[in-house]
Amino acid sequence: MTIKSATQLAPHIAFMARLTPAQAQQALEAIGTAIVHEIKQGHAVEFENFGLFDLGTRPSDNAPALRFRQHKSVKEALSK
C-alpha cells in the first residue's frame, strides 16, 4: 500500500501522538508547508535521527528540487 496524502497518514500519526486525526492532518500539512518555506529561504531542515531536507538540482535539467538524505539510523532500521 502506498500512502499518498496527509489524510491517509493522519490516523497513524494521530494514534501515536495522541491527537485527533484532524489535528494530525493539520500538523502534517503544516510540516510540509514549513519545510518548503525554509528550503525556499535557502535553509536546510534536519529532523534528528530521521534525515535532512535541502535544495538540490535535477541532473536532467538543473531545475531546483527537494533533496532528502536519510539519517544512518533510518538506513539501519530499513535494512533489518
C-alpha angles and dihedrals in degrees: 000000000000118000106218105174146031087249091064095043096043097081091056093048091044092055095047095044097037093241131132114261089249092053091048092050091050090049093050092049091047091050091052092048092047093050093051091046092052093046090051088052089056097256128129118225119216127190107200112245091003111066152271129278117200143147118282135160131244109246093218097062107359090244116156113264138177110252126199125197115189123225116247090248089062091049090051093047092050094049094057 
